[in-house]
């Protein structure tokens, strides 16, 4: 496979024995488990001739296997490109490719789908590896050229085509950038065809990869393909502090994981009265201060008495809201306040070791022992007394 821990000479996974899903950078980028691999086609069904191929980082495309090559996951193939050929790795074959096409709304008979030329030869792999080795140096020089031309853009990644005749520069920019002069300078310096492709900050993080604050690889670079927008409302629903340093990911935007549990929070909050709804009582108007969705509790405080919170259950708060709408009188929140302080039970010690009392060592010592100590002290004094007189 791709990573050093499970690769082998013939392309068969070994090492970690995870068959291409060991969690390292190379072989776990947007991988799909082929759960249809062991299923046979029904009578009359034609096998899918499309193959999913992954290129550098998370870029994936679909190609037609017109030559009916015997391909398996992990094979390096030479694919058709706009000019020349490209080298990629097979990541999915069989009937599951059709499901992926439907998911991405790509027609199976589309003319835009290119074809696979052949299995990559050693010469193809050597050219591809030599082109990959140039990427870091080319990216550094391209950034220097952009800074010299004072262009407000950031070149985040460079991807060479498999035959080394073309390079795609991925960049991020907040505004429109006129990079015509930059393309001329780079084409003259590198002697290759240049393609500039603008990507967003989330796409940049998915291409570069990394480790998030949770200690795992970034979701966008391992399995997440639908990069939806995340708003601060997702953090408010989950009652998170609006701290940009904690809520922002490596891309500088709000973390995608804020959307994962948002639907569950919205569904749970439907049974709660709205937090902006005020409770009107004869004692005063109460405002919601905190909500515990999991336990079903709500805390309210009177206006002017913000330090004193009153704990109500979800049903009690809803009942008070119903009475306010029906204009029924509510004396105070104290009538509904829950008391969650644990009751302190009196501890009773049992004689489990067979002794009479646990404080048996606290008894005063016998008087006989005290008398014997006093006698010994008097004897010692009498022995020392003649010595002092003789001196």
Secondary structure, DSSP 8 states (H G I E B T S, - for coil): --STTS--TTS---TT-STT-SSSTTTTSS----TTTT----TT-----EEEEE-STT-EEEEE-TT-----TT-EEEEE-SSSEEEEEEEE-STHHHHHHHHTT--TT-TT-EEEEEE--HHHHHHHHHHHHTHHHHHHHHHHHHHHTT---EEEEEEE-TTSSEEEEEEE-SS----HHHHHHHHHHH-SEEEEEE--HHHHHHHH--B-TTSSB-HHHHT--------HHHHHHTT----HHHHB-TTSSB-GGGGTTHHHHHHHHTTS--TT--EE-SS-EEEEEEEETTTTEEEEEETT-TT--EEEEHHHHHHHHHHHHTT-----GGGT----------------SS-S-TTGGGS---HHHHHHHHHHHHHHHHHHHHHHHH-
